[in-house]
Amino acid sequence: MRWAWRPWRPWRPWRAWRAALLLCAVVGCSVPGASALAPAQASDAGSVMQLLHAERSLYRQVLIYQQGGTRCLCFTRLCTIGRQSCMDVAQPDRLVFDYTRMMLGALLLGPPPQDILIIGLGGGTLPRALTHLLPQAQLDLVEIDPAVVQVASDYFAFRSDEHLHVHVEDGRTYVRHALRAGRQYDLIMLDAYDHQYIPEHMLTAEFLQEVHGLLRSGAVLAANTFSSSRLYDNESVTYRRVFGEFFNLRSANRVILTRLGGLPALDSVRANAARWAGEFRLLGFDPADLVGLYSRRVDWNTQARVLTDQYSPANLLNAR
Amino acid sequence: MHRTWLYLEALWSGFFVMGLELLGGRLLAPYFGSSIYVWGAIITVFMLALSVGYLLGGRWSRHAPTLRRLSLLLVAAAATAVPTMLFGDVLLDTLAEHVSDPRVGSLSAALLLFLVPTVISGMVSPYAVRLLVADRAGAGAAAGLLYFVSTFGSAAGTLLTSFFLVLYFDVNQILWAMTGISCLVGAIGAALAAAPEDAQS
């Protein structure tokens, strides 16, 4: 319904936006939504936020902004609700967002993965980092919106090759097809949720059970999800139901990390962090800094209702 | 009383159709995703079914129309929605297994699950217009009021389902409740039709 009834507004962004942005810079107001996370922001605060690209895709607005040396993919004007993905133009490998670092924390849970599935492309930050860290790994990448794949390659130096296959498809149907084909992964990353709209069929116990079926024993799941709202409780009990105990990493975002066959001890996480330290340096951080975030604490309402295909009002819960 | 109930049946039928459509999207998503194709398929099937329903309802209204028969339409629409709750999962699973294209898959799924109940629901409005219209001068006003009532019901069904009902109930619980209400409204309508009182219809 959401897409079907929305009137298609003709939109000629260039001139109006340039003027508005210039005015914004002159008055000295800060960029809305830029408060969260990015360390790169401080050095760029004085420069003008420039709109590089705008289009209305099948699913949403796709906007590319650049401010100083940071280029971001956004799904709302002026990135008011949150940026999807950002890249340091001079050092594309450096990770700008906390959550991408936390997602890569999945690598600290076990041996280096060979077969990797990522659902949700954004600016292609995660596949870029993983290709850098694991040049021999095979990556399958699923993105529902062809426009996002296009801008990722036009503006974020994203390339598919023999190690990286892009599937333009709904994440849930991809998982079903992969299950039937008997595919197996060592690492699956779920990065398909944004603040504006959550694909509700990809947050249910049945979906997670299907994802579970794609994981080899000892394989790792990383999910970038929600840190606030009532949904936090429902989501927590749903992951718990399917995967048992998980590491709950919280900053502005929330990342769930879990492993089939039980979580490793923190000592082994620390040892893995030390092993990865060299490779992670180019990404701009030390994985040892993450270890403090690996929490097993149950800080949610365990009586919350599990999300299922029959009951998944994720967007309504997220709005509360 | 007959007239009031007739409007109520149209109102509920509108509610039922949109509730079914929204929940239909929910039912298909696990199997075909929630890409724009899936919603496109569902909306296409509902629009197509309603258009056919209008045609058939109008035709059928020429043959001895009664409130009893109108009420029967509500019950029939509900009854044909029951297999969705009972066998929907199996059917969707089988379809998803054999059809890999989400467009073909969701279109055939929506046709199989929702075509019949929606065609029957679509028959309600023109049939009810026939029962309401006493003379040519009042025909437009009667039809207008009926469209108002039934489309208002659709709006209510859309809003209540998507904003509230899914927050508290399982999809199938809502569907069972809706079919139950359809049967109840239909049964009361049939009972009223059997009672001799009203002179108006």
Interface residues (C-beta under 8 A of the other chain):
Chain A: M1 R2 W3 A4 L58 Y59 I144 E169 D170 G171 R172 T173 R176 H177 R180 P199 E200 H201 T204 E206 F207 T308 D309 Q310 Y311 S312 P313 L316 L317
Chain B: L22 G25 R26 A29 P30 Y31 F32 G33 S34 S35 I36 V38 W39 G40 I43 A96 E97 S100 P102 T158 S162 F163 V166 L167 F169 D170 V171 N172 Q173
